[in-house]
Amino acid sequence: IKRWIVQTHQKVGDKLPQEAALIEQMGVARGTVREALASLQAQGLIKVSTGPNGGATLTQPPYERCLEAVSNFLYFQSVDIVTLYALR
């Protein structure tokens, strides 16, 4: 789904296709799509709402969440100054 978002030039605020369309488009099972959407939501990349106009909408991850991801990476890696500079 992330690759599709990039390849189709989706932007923050755009809605993702409905679950059934994602299943057909990606050629995967319903559980796989639901798990992927849950993962994207946990990463702060989408917001999922219910109701007649519900669905997944692309969001901008908060700075804190991005910082946490980089911090987790650095915690388990031996990082040299070149890598650290590239991460900035």
C-alpha positions in Angstrom: 0.0 0.0 0.0 2.9 2.4 0.7 4.3 1.7 -2.7 0.9 2.4 -4.3 0.6 5.6 -2.4 4.0 6.8 -3.8 3.5 5.5 -7.3 0.1 7.2 -7.6 1.3 10.5 -6.1 -1.2 10.5 -3.3 -1.0 13.4 -0.8 -1.9 14.1 2.8 -5.7 14.4 2.9 -6.3 12.0 0.1 -8.5 9.0 0.8 -7.4 5.5 0.1 -9.6 3.2 -1.9 -12.2 1.2 0.0 -11.2 -2.1 1.5 -12.8 -4.2 -1.2 -11.0 -2.2 -3.9 -7.6 -2.6 -2.1 -8.2 -6.4 -1.8 -8.8 -6.6 -5.6 -6.1 -4.2 -6.5 -3.4 -5.7 -4.3 -4.5 -9.3 -4.9 -4.4 -10.2 -1.2 -6.8 -11.4 1.4 -9.1 -9.2 3.5 -7.0 -9.9 6.6 -3.9 -8.8 4.9 -5.4 -5.5 3.9 -6.8 -4.9 7.4 -3.4 -5.7 8.9 -1.6 -3.4 6.5 -4.1 -0.6 7.3 -3.7 -1.1 11.0 0.1 -0.9 10.6 -0.2 2.3 8.6 -2.4 3.7 11.2 0.0 2.7 14.0 2.8 4.5 12.1 0.7 7.6 11.9 0.4 7.5 8.1 -3.3 7.2 7.9 -6.4 8.0 9.9 -9.3 5.5 9.7 -12.8 6.7 10.3 -16.1 4.8 10.2 -19.5 5.7 8.8 -20.9 6.5 5.4 -18.0 8.8 4.4 -15.5 6.7 6.4 -12.3 5.0 5.2 -8.6 5.6 5.4 -7.2 9.1 4.8 -3.5 9.9 4.4 -2.1 12.0 7.3 1.2 13.6 8.1 2.9 11.6 10.9 3.7 13.8 13.9 7.3 14.9 14.5 7.4 12.9 17.7 6.5 9.7 16.0 9.2 10.2 13.4 11.7 11.0 16.1 10.7 7.9 18.0 11.2 5.7 14.9 14.7 7.1 14.3 15.5 6.8 18.0 14.5 3.1 17.9 16.8 2.6 14.9 19.7 4.3 16.6 19.2 2.4 19.8 20.0 -1.0 18.2 22.6 0.2 15.7 26.2 1.2 15.8 26.0 4.4 13.8 28.9 6.4 12.4 28.8 10.1 11.7 28.1 9.7 8.0 25.0 7.6 8.7 23.9 10.0 11.4 24.3 12.9 9.0 22.3 11.1 6.3 19.5 10.5 8.8 19.2 14.1 9.6 
